[in-house]
Amino acid sequence: MVANKKRAMKSIYLQNFEKYQDVLEYRDDASYSIQSKNDIVVEETNGVYVYKDGKVIGIYSSIDGPVIIINDYRYIVRTDRLQFEIEELSMNERKFTITKNGVTIFELQYPKIQFVDFDPWSSEDDVDFFCWIVKMSKKNNFISEYSL
């Protein structure tokens, strides 16, 4: 007789891009929870996330290169041929778009990040997760930097 073995859920842990105390636990089955660093002790994965308008959007390293998560969906940047764009809608609002093979798979309008007394070496685009993703994706080493 073979005993039933419960499969251990493997999780990755991502640092929140905007809130140092928040950590995203993202499980194999694409379920997730946001926890405080005060409540858990884990080794964080190379990656970050934000929580905007009820949506989790993040990036992390994998053996296949960078993986983008949007709630319970995962996309491998290289395989899915993802493209990232930022559009300035007004002085106070931007739109972030992700396309897969030329088709829009995610779009989010959001207020610009308030860039007040952040630090002397960062630009406004360095503190905006979506601008940061666009900037990173254009670097020659983007795929290798997020590969294990």
LINQUI-V225127 format. One record per residue. NEAR is the number of other ideal C-beta (glycine too) atoms within 8 Angstrom. D_LAST is the distance of its C-alpha to the last C-alpha in Angstrom with 2 decimals. Layout:
near = <NEAR:NEAR>
d_last = <D_LAST:D_LAST>
This chain:
near = <2:3:4:4:4:4:4:4:7:6:9:9:13:14:11:15:8:7:5:6:8:12:15:15:13:14:10:6:5:11:6:11:6:10:10:8:9:4:5:9:2:8:4:8:9:7:13:10:15:11:10:8:5:4:9:13:12:13:11:14:12:11:4:8:12:15:15:12:15:11:8:5:7:7:13:11:14:9:6:9:7:11:8:11:8:11:7:5:7:5:4:5:10:13:11:14:11:14:11:10:6:5:6:7:8:9:8:11:7:11:5:11:8:4:7:4:2:6:4:3:3:7:5:9:8:8:11:11:10:12:12:12:11:12:9:9:11:6:8:3:6:12:10:7:10:15:11:5>
d_last = <39.22:35.45:34.38:32.30:28.86:27.31:23.69:21.72:20.06:16.44:15.91:13.48:15.23:15.32:17.64:20.47:20.61:24.38:25.33:23.90:25.28:23.74:20.61:19.58:19.00:17.58:18.19:17.34:20.70:19.93:22.52:21.95:23.88:24.08:24.93:26.05:24.30:27.76:27.60:24.26:22.21:18.51:15.19:13.91:10.48:9.22:11.67:15.42:18.26:22.00:24.89:27.51:30.55:29.49:26.11:22.56:20.32:16.78:13.31:9.95:6.21:5.29:4.68:7.70:7.09:9.17:11.35:14.83:16.97:20.73:22.48:21.86:20.32:16.71:16.06:13.20:14.07:14.00:15.67:18.09:18.94:19.10:21.22:21.94:25.38:27.50:31.25:33.74:36.33:38.52:38.58:37.23:35.05:32.00:30.50:26.78:26.11:23.21:24.19:22.78:24.38:27.04:27.94:27.65:25.62:25.72:28.16:29.02:31.88:31.64:33.60:32.35:30.88:33.67:32.78:35.20:34.86:31.06:30.49:31.76:28.55:27.08:28.40:29.23:26.29:23.87:25.11:25.15:21.88:22.79:23.79:20.62:18.53:20.93:20.73:16.93:16.86:19.37:17.47:16.58:13.13:12.34:10.00:8.09:8.34:6.73:3.79:0.00>
